[in-house]
């Protein structure tokens, strides 16, 4: 059965556009009118070439603000909240987010952003705690006007207001804390390899009896996060996706960035390649890499790195692989992750900042039963091989 509702898309207290949304077997979004502040529409919407492209861009925008169907607890959340899917769930509140300042106001509602936003107001975190503690029955009575229902990604996660908003993440597989531990570890290594401002800081905490990586907000009160999948032309996505680790594709991607004027992004991707090499991070895809736009000035800067999942062999496939290391697999890891080039500018690289990296790696990985002393030795062996390669490239 179809259900249609009409809303105004708001940016803080500015009316951007009116739209209708249809919930049914096939969800849809339709532009009704461009309003006074349409020039403030989401990135990629205001400059769409025609109405069809605009409606497609709007639908992608709303879909990007939903819980992923790949979350291991997706079905539990949908069943407990009594909705058809995550798209419908995302409209159960006002679409308020902690990554931008857009929200959905139903026709006729009299609301002000200052009274309801999550940047300056607390919210009922029953939803987040229910998910993080695995108590999905509690979702049946939880307030759904929370940032969690518009937070994408595969990992089980929840927003808790702890002095300020903090994101607690349990990872993709909550029964295996290795990914969470390794994410915190890779952020510590990344802050040494790069500049601290280029990486979001993760702390390792527990909630219930589970480890969680905990991070602060990525943006300020006048900023929004724009994924590279939206910011860059779509053909860049296929070049960077490069699942086979083709070095020529990686070079083509970087050359394209440089040739078309994305100089700062080019420099960042050089650093990302080095980080992926020594921490063997597997989750830095286009939806986990973003720009930050100031909604008042229009100024755009590169976001700090976040979502460093799958590092140090902590993913599901990575755990199997890293626990059975031999000389052949060491070479495979080297060729897959070492997409670094001797011709890059390494003036930013200071190898002395990684002097005690082995100690840091042992400290964090020993917190997981999976990482036995033998497996930790394997990780450090790979780390040192990759770092030696980076040192060699930087010295040429």
MOCORQUI-V631951 format. One record per run of one state. SS is the DSSP state (hx for helix, st for strand, lp for the rest). FROM is the first residue (numbers start at 1). TO is the last residue. If there is no record, write none. Layout:
SS_FROM_TO ; SS_FROM_TO
//
This chain:
lp_1_2 ; st_3_11 ; lp_12_13 ; st_14_23 ; lp_24_27 ; st_28_34 ; lp_35_37 ; hx_38_40 ; lp_41_50 ; hx_51_63 ; lp_64_73 ; hx_74_81 ; lp_82_85 ; hx_86_89 ; lp_90_101 ; st_102_106 ; lp_107_112 ; hx_113_116 ; lp_117_125 ; hx_126_133 ; lp_134_135 ; hx_136_141 ; lp_142_146 ; hx_147_150 ; lp_151_155 ; st_156_161 ; lp_162_164 ; st_165_171 ; lp_172_177 ; hx_178_193 ; lp_194_195 ; hx_196_198 ; st_199_199 ; lp_200_202 ; st_203_207 ; lp_208_209 ; st_210_215 ; lp_216_222 ; st_223_227 ; hx_228_231 ; lp_232_233 ; hx_234_241 ; lp_242_246 ; hx_247_259 ; lp_260_262 ; hx_263_279 ; lp_280_285 ; hx_286_288 ; lp_289_289 ; st_290_294 ; lp_295_299 ; st_300_302 ; lp_303_304 ; st_305_305 ; lp_306_310 ; hx_311_313 ; lp_314_315 ; hx_316_322 ; lp_323_326 ; hx_327_337 ; lp_338_350 ; hx_351_354 ; lp_355_356 ; hx_357_365 ; lp_366_372 ; hx_373_394 ; lp_395_396
//
